[in-house]
Amino acid sequence: MSWSPCPDPQLGNATSVDAVETLIVPRAVDLGEMTVRRALPSTKRQMVGPFIFFDQMGPAEFLTDQGIDVRPHPHINLATLTYLFEGQIHHRDSLGTDVAIEPGAVNWMRAGRGIVHSERTTTERKRTGQKLFGIQTWMALPEADEEGDPAFMHHGADALPIIDADGVRARLIAGSAFGASSPLQTSSETLYGDVQLAPGTAVPIDPTYEERALYTIEGTVEVAGDTFEPGQLLVLRPGDAITVRNPGSAGARFMLFGGAPMGGPRWIWWNFVSSRPERIEQAKEEWRRGRFDTVPGDEADFIPLPTGAREVQRAEGGVRYP
């Protein structure tokens, strides 16, 4: 069951049968080290498939002695996936994972009943400076898996299928598309791909998954005669086979994502997502009392529970992310 409105086509109303069901322009969110563009959740849409949080990080350029410094913080009942186009992020978590997130690779962190992690720029990268550009997503977990064991899965860029033909180059991060399947094992039916189009080329998007969306990264794309610039989220009408074209003279790039809808709405507050608001209240108290596991090698630092934030709300009513 989808929890976003999908009205039936109306006779005489051309816009009601558009291939693009919803257009979302991300809002800017200042995280201190840099500003991100947040597309999900929004007042127009809570989720697309399991995707409940969609941030564009950068492009940003850090000079020497600069970088990101996200101290240890908790998650519950969700999975995270950070996908980079440029740069590097040092990930550590309470499972003992210590890995560099690099362009084209998959780093899937399933929080389950609870996990803590940090994301930082390494000392070596700070010495030289670096550019950082990527997408950070959160996926809601099915209710049956929300309280499962936390886990971390890594697949290097060379382990993911790449489709390269007729001016279309796509890297399949999750799910199946373009005749290929990703090795990533997700908790629910999930589609995620990084697609690049040479000038004048096109790619068909089959209606294999019930919910699908595009997020434009570079260049101009055309869908059903309408053109879209970078930094826009296009939710596609379910069941429609569409074609995405590049009408410009330069390359275009977009993220294709979606999957099966969740069985009900999700509640969100700070870094917590759950199908049960009372579970978020419990997680808040656990973090306040220091009952989460710590990150090996990063035990002395953490982000305190935000104070003065608004109460837990269903995410389609506006995200509560202090």
C-alpha positions in Angstrom: 0.0 0.0 0.0 1.4 3.4 -0.9 1.0 6.3 1.5 1.3 9.0 -1.1 -1.7 10.3 -3.1 -2.1 9.0 -6.6 -5.3 10.4 -8.1 -7.0 8.8 -11.0 -6.6 10.5 -14.4 -9.3 13.1 -15.0 -11.1 13.5 -18.3 -10.0 16.7 -20.0 -7.1 17.3 -17.6 -3.8 16.7 -19.5 -1.6 17.1 -16.4 -3.4 14.2 -14.7 -1.9 11.7 -17.1 1.7 13.1 -17.1 4.5 10.6 -16.9 5.9 12.6 -13.9 3.4 12.2 -11.1 5.2 14.5 -8.6 8.1 17.0 -9.0 10.1 17.9 -5.9 12.7 20.7 -5.7 15.0 19.9 -2.8 15.4 22.3 0.1 18.8 23.5 1.3 19.9 22.2 4.7 23.0 23.7 6.4 25.0 20.9 8.1 27.8 23.1 9.1 30.7 21.7 7.0 28.5 22.1 3.9 25.0 22.6 2.6 23.1 19.7 1.3 19.9 19.5 -0.9 17.2 17.4 0.8 14.6 15.9 -1.5 13.0 13.3 0.7 11.1 13.3 2.9 9.1 16.3 1.7 5.6 17.6 2.2 4.8 16.3 -1.3 6.1 12.8 -0.7 7.2 10.7 2.2 8.9 7.8 0.4 9.6 6.3 -3.0 9.7 2.5 -2.4 11.8 2.1 0.8 13.7 5.4 0.2 12.7 7.8 3.0 15.7 10.1 3.0 17.5 11.5 0.0 20.3 14.1 0.3 22.6 15.5 -2.3 26.0 16.3 -0.7 27.9 18.9 -2.6 29.6 19.3 -5.0 31.8 20.9 -2.4 35.5 21.6 -2.3 37.4 21.4 0.9 40.7 23.2 1.2 43.6 22.0 3.3 42.7 21.3 7.0 39.0 21.1 6.0 36.5 18.3 5.7 33.5 16.7 7.2 33.4 15.7 10.8 30.2 13.9 11.7 30.7 12.5 15.2 29.2 9.2 16.4 25.4 9.2 16.3 22.7 6.5 16.4 20.2 5.0 13.9 17.4 2.6 14.4 15.0 0.7 12.1 16.5 1.8 8.8 19.4 1.2 6.4 21.8 3.8 5.0 23.7 3.9 1.8 26.2 6.6 0.9 27.1 6.7 -2.8 29.9 9.0 -4.0 30.8 10.6 -7.3 33.9 12.3 -6.0 35.9 12.3 -2.8 36.2 9.9 0.1 34.5 9.5 3.5 35.9 7.5 6.4 33.2 5.4 8.0 33.4 3.7 11.4 30.6 2.0 13.3 29.7 0.1 16.5 30.1 -3.2 14.7 33.8 -2.5 14.4 33.6 -1.6 10.7 36.4 0.8 9.5 36.3 1.5 5.8 36.8 4.3 3.3 33.7 5.1 1.2 34.9 5.8 -2.3 33.3 6.7 -5.6 31.1 4.0 -7.2 31.2 1.6 -4.2 28.3 0.4 -2.1 28.4 0.7 1.7 25.1 -0.5 3.1 24.6 -0.1 6.8 21.5 -1.8 8.3 20.7 -0.2 11.7 18.1 -2.8 12.7 17.6 -2.5 16.5 20.4 0.1 16.8 23.8 1.1 15.4 26.2 4.0 15.9 28.5 5.4 13.3 30.8 8.3 12.4 31.7 9.9 9.1 34.8 11.9 8.8 37.5 13.2 6.4 40.8 11.4 7.1 43.8 13.4 8.2 45.6 12.5 5.0 42.7 13.9 2.9 42.6 17.1 5.1 46.3 17.6 4.3 45.7 17.7 0.6 42.1 19.0 0.4 39.5 17.2 -1.7 36.2 17.6 -3.6 33.2 15.8 -2.2 30.1 15.0 -4.2 27.5 12.3 -3.6 24.1 11.0 -2.5 23.2 9.9 1.0 20.0 7.8 1.3 18.1 6.1 4.0 15.8 3.1 3.4 13.0 2.2 5.8 13.0 -1.4 6.8 10.0 -3.7 6.6 8.3 -4.0 10.0 9.5 -7.6 10.4 13.1 -6.5 10.0 13.1 -3.3 12.0 14.5 -4.9 15.2 16.9 -7.3 13.4 20.6 -7.5 14.0 22.6 -4.5 12.7 24.9 -5.2 9.8 27.3 -3.6 7.3 27.9 -4.7 3.7 30.5 -3.4 1.3 30.7 -4.0 -2.5 33.5 -2.2 -4.3 32.9 -0.3 -7.5 34.3 -3.2 -9.6 31.8 -5.6 -8.1 28.7 -3.8 -9.4 27.3 -4.4 -12.9 27.9 -1.8 -15.5 25.8 -1.5 -18.6 27.6 0.4 -21.3 26.0 0.6 -24.8 24.7 3.1 -27.3 25.8 6.1 -25.3 24.2 4.9 -22.1 26.4 3.9 -19.1 24.6 2.7 -16.0 26.0 1.3 -12.7 23.5 -0.9 -10.9 23.7 -0.3 -7.2 20.7 -2.3 -6.0 18.0 -4.4 -7.7 17.6 -5.5 -11.3 17.4 -3.3 -14.4 18.8 -3.1 -17.9 19.3 -6.8 -18.0 21.6 -7.0 -15.0 21.3 -7.5 -11.2 23.3 -6.0 -8.3 24.9 -8.3 -5.7 23.6 -6.1 -2.9 21.1 -7.9 -0.7 18.5 -5.4 0.5 15.7 -5.9 3.1 12.9 -5.2 0.6 12.5 -4.9 -3.1 14.8 -2.0 -4.0 16.0 -0.3 -7.3 19.0 2.0 -7.3 21.1 2.9 -10.3 23.6 5.6 -11.5 22.8 6.4 -15.1 24.7 8.6 -17.6 23.6 9.6 -21.0 25.7 10.9 -23.9 24.3 13.9 -25.9 21.3 12.8 -28.0 20.9 9.4 -26.4 18.0 7.9 -24.5 17.2 5.0 -22.1 13.9 3.2 -21.5 12.7 2.8 -17.9 10.5 -0.2 -17.6 7.6 -0.3 -15.0 9.1 -3.4 -13.3 9.0 -1.7 -9.9 5.8 -0.3 -8.5 7.4 3.0 -7.3 10.2 4.7 -9.3 11.8 8.1 -9.3 14.7 10.0 -11.0 17.0 12.5 -9.3 18.8 14.7 -11.8 22.5 15.2 -11.1 24.1 16.8 -14.2 22.9 18.1 -17.5 19.4 18.2 -18.8 17.0 15.3 -19.2 13.7 15.0 -21.0 10.7 13.0 -20.0 7.5 12.9 -22.0 8.4 16.2 -23.8 9.3 18.1 -20.6 12.9 19.0 -19.7 14.4 19.0 -16.2 17.6 20.6 -14.9 20.0 19.3 -12.2 18.8 19.0 -8.6 15.2 17.8 -9.2 13.3 14.7 -8.1 10.8 13.3 -10.5 8.4 10.7 -9.2 7.2 8.6 -12.1 3.6 7.5 -12.6 3.3 3.8 -11.6 2.9 1.3 -14.5 4.1 3.6 -17.2 7.0 2.6 -19.5 8.9 5.9 -20.0 12.0 7.0 -21.9 14.5 9.4 -20.5 16.4 11.4 -23.1 19.4 13.8 -23.1 18.4 16.6 -25.5 21.5 18.7 -24.7 25.0 19.0 -26.1 26.7 17.8 -22.9 26.4 14.6 -20.9 23.5 14.1 -18.5 23.4 12.0 -15.3 20.6 10.9 -13.0 19.9 8.5 -10.1 17.1 6.0 -10.8 15.6 4.6 -7.6 12.5 3.1 -6.0 11.0 -0.3 -5.2 8.1 -1.8 -3.5 6.2 0.5 -1.2 6.3 0.0 2.6 3.3 -1.6 4.3 2.5 1.6 6.2 3.8 5.1 7.0 7.1 5.8 8.9 7.8 8.2 11.7 11.0 10.2 11.7 12.9 12.3 14.3 16.6 13.2 14.1 18.4 10.0 13.0 15.6 7.7 14.0 13.0 6.1 11.7 10.4 3.6 12.7 6.9 2.3 12.0 6.1 3.0 15.7 6.4 6.4 17.3 6.8 4.9 20.7 10.0 3.1 19.5 11.5 6.5 18.6 10.7 7.7 22.1 12.5 4.6 23.5 15.6 5.2 21.2 15.8 8.8 22.4 15.9 7.7 26.0 18.4 5.0 25.3 20.8 7.5 23.5 20.3 10.0 26.4 21.3 7.3 28.9 24.3 6.0 26.9 22.8 2.5 26.2 23.8 2.3 22.6 27.1 0.5 21.7 30.1 2.7 21.0 32.3 3.0 18.0 35.7 1.3 18.5 38.4 3.9 18.3 35.9 6.7 18.4 34.4 6.2 21.9 35.3 9.7 23.4 33.1 11.7 20.9 29.4 11.7 20.1 26.5 14.0 19.0 24.2 14.7 22.0 20.5 14.2 21.6 19.0 17.4 20.2 17.1 19.6 22.6 14.2 21.9 21.8 13.2 19.9 18.7 9.6 19.4 17.7 7.9 16.1 18.5 8.0 13.0 16.4 5.8 13.3 13.4 4.9 11.2 10.4 7.5 12.1 7.8 5.0 13.1 5.0 3.9 16.0 7.4 7.4 17.4 7.3 10.7 15.9 8.4 11.8 16.5 12.0 15.6 16.5 11.5 17.1 19.0 13.9 
